Amino acid sequence: MTEITKEQVKHVADLARLTFSDDELETFAKQMGDIIQYAERLNALNTEDVVPTTHVMDVRNVLREDEVRPSLNREDVLKNAPASKDGQFEVPSVLD
């Protein structure tokens, strides 16, 4: 069983640029130790017959297949544009 020390909690807190009182360090050390202990209990489970998953739900691609279909006429689309040039929308430059 792994025990988390106050020094380990302080080290992690320093990395995260957090400051805790001694009482908080002691509380967090116990809480983190409890989490590690629970994770160790999970590691003891027999998962030999469990199929590895990447997602808990059966997720499938819901997008349609790409297929070429007729689209709007370029000239008709550009009629609604405030400005166009060489068959494309013309927009103000954002870079100097």
C-alpha positions as a Markdown table, in Angstrom:
| # | Residue | x | y | z |
|---|---|---|---|---|
| 1 | Met | 0.0 | 0.0 | 0.0 |
| 2 | Thr | 1.4 | 3.4 | -1.0 |
| 3 | Glu | 1.3 | 6.3 | 1.4 |
| 4 | Ile | 1.5 | 9.8 | 0.1 |
| 5 | Thr | 3.6 | 12.1 | 2.3 |
| 6 | Lys | 3.1 | 15.8 | 3.0 |
| 7 | Glu | 6.4 | 16.4 | 1.2 |
| 8 | Gln | 5.0 | 14.8 | -2.0 |
| 9 | Val | 1.9 | 16.9 | -1.8 |
| 10 | Lys | 4.0 | 20.0 | -1.3 |
| 11 | His | 6.2 | 19.1 | -4.3 |
| 12 | Val | 3.1 | 18.7 | -6.5 |
| 13 | Ala | 1.7 | 21.9 | -5.1 |
| 14 | Asp | 5.0 | 23.8 | -5.9 |
| 15 | Leu | 4.9 | 22.5 | -9.5 |
| 16 | Ala | 1.3 | 23.8 | -9.8 |
| 17 | Arg | 2.4 | 27.0 | -8.1 |
| 18 | Leu | -0.1 | 26.4 | -5.2 |
| 19 | Thr | 0.5 | 27.2 | -1.5 |
| 20 | Phe | -1.1 | 25.2 | 1.2 |
| 21 | Ser | -1.0 | 25.4 | 5.0 |
| 22 | Asp | 0.4 | 22.4 | 7.0 |
| 23 | Asp | -3.2 | 21.3 | 7.9 |
| 24 | Glu | -4.2 | 21.4 | 4.2 |
| 25 | Leu | -1.0 | 19.4 | 3.2 |
| 26 | Glu | -1.9 | 16.8 | 5.8 |
| 27 | Thr | -5.5 | 16.6 | 4.6 |
| 28 | Phe | -4.5 | 16.4 | 0.9 |
| 29 | Ala | -1.9 | 13.7 | 1.7 |
| 30 | Lys | -4.6 | 11.6 | 3.3 |
| 31 | Gln | -7.1 | 12.2 | 0.5 |
| 32 | Met | -4.5 | 11.4 | -2.2 |
| 33 | Gly | -3.4 | 8.3 | -0.3 |
| 34 | Asp | -7.0 | 7.1 | -0.2 |
| 35 | Ile | -7.3 | 7.7 | -4.0 |
| 36 | Ile | -4.1 | 5.7 | -4.6 |
| 37 | Gln | -5.3 | 2.9 | -2.3 |
| 38 | Tyr | -8.6 | 2.7 | -4.3 |
| 39 | Ala | -6.7 | 2.6 | -7.6 |
| 40 | Glu | -4.6 | -0.3 | -6.2 |
| 41 | Arg | -7.8 | -2.1 | -5.3 |
| 42 | Leu | -8.9 | -1.7 | -8.9 |
| 43 | Asn | -5.6 | -3.1 | -10.2 |
| 44 | Ala | -6.3 | -6.3 | -8.2 |
| 45 | Leu | -9.5 | -7.0 | -10.2 |
| 46 | Asn | -9.4 | -9.8 | -12.8 |
| 47 | Thr | -10.0 | -8.2 | -16.1 |
| 48 | Glu | -8.7 | -11.1 | -18.3 |
| 49 | Asp | -12.1 | -11.6 | -20.0 |
| 50 | Val | -12.9 | -7.9 | -20.4 |
| 51 | Val | -12.5 | -6.6 | -23.9 |
| 52 | Pro | -10.3 | -3.4 | -24.0 |
| 53 | Thr | -12.3 | -0.3 | -25.0 |
| 54 | Thr | -11.4 | 3.2 | -26.0 |
| 55 | His | -14.8 | 4.6 | -25.0 |
| 56 | Val | -17.5 | 3.4 | -22.6 |
| 57 | Met | -20.2 | 3.8 | -25.2 |
| 58 | Asp | -20.4 | 2.2 | -28.6 |
| 59 | Val | -19.6 | 5.2 | -30.7 |
| 60 | Arg | -19.8 | 5.2 | -34.4 |
| 61 | Asn | -19.1 | 7.7 | -37.1 |
| 62 | Val | -22.4 | 9.5 | -37.7 |
| 63 | Leu | -21.1 | 11.5 | -40.7 |
| 64 | Arg | -22.3 | 10.6 | -44.2 |
| 65 | Glu | -19.9 | 9.4 | -46.8 |
| 66 | Asp | -18.4 | 12.1 | -49.0 |
| 67 | Glu | -20.0 | 12.2 | -52.4 |
| 68 | Val | -20.0 | 14.7 | -55.2 |
| 69 | Arg | -23.4 | 16.4 | -55.6 |
| 70 | Pro | -24.5 | 19.4 | -57.6 |
| 71 | Ser | -24.0 | 22.7 | -55.8 |
| 72 | Leu | -24.8 | 26.3 | -56.4 |
| 73 | Asn | -23.6 | 28.2 | -59.4 |
| 74 | Arg | -20.6 | 30.3 | -58.5 |
| 75 | Glu | -21.9 | 33.4 | -60.2 |
| 76 | Asp | -25.2 | 33.1 | -58.3 |
| 77 | Val | -23.4 | 32.8 | -55.0 |
| 78 | Leu | -21.0 | 35.7 | -55.7 |
| 79 | Lys | -24.0 | 38.0 | -56.5 |
| 80 | Asn | -24.7 | 38.1 | -52.7 |
| 81 | Ala | -21.1 | 38.9 | -51.7 |
| 82 | Pro | -20.1 | 42.4 | -50.9 |
| 83 | Ala | -17.0 | 42.0 | -53.0 |
| 84 | Ser | -15.5 | 39.3 | -55.2 |
| 85 | Lys | -12.4 | 39.0 | -57.3 |
| 86 | Asp | -11.4 | 36.3 | -59.8 |
| 87 | Gly | -14.4 | 34.1 | -58.9 |
| 88 | Gln | -13.7 | 34.2 | -55.2 |
| 89 | Phe | -15.0 | 36.1 | -52.1 |
| 90 | Glu | -12.8 | 39.2 | -51.5 |
| 91 | Val | -12.3 | 40.0 | -47.8 |
| 92 | Pro | -10.3 | 42.8 | -46.1 |
| 93 | Ser | -6.7 | 41.8 | -45.3 |
| 94 | Val | -6.0 | 41.0 | -41.7 |
| 95 | Leu | -2.2 | 40.8 | -42.1 |
| 96 | Asp | 0.1 | 43.7 | -42.9 |
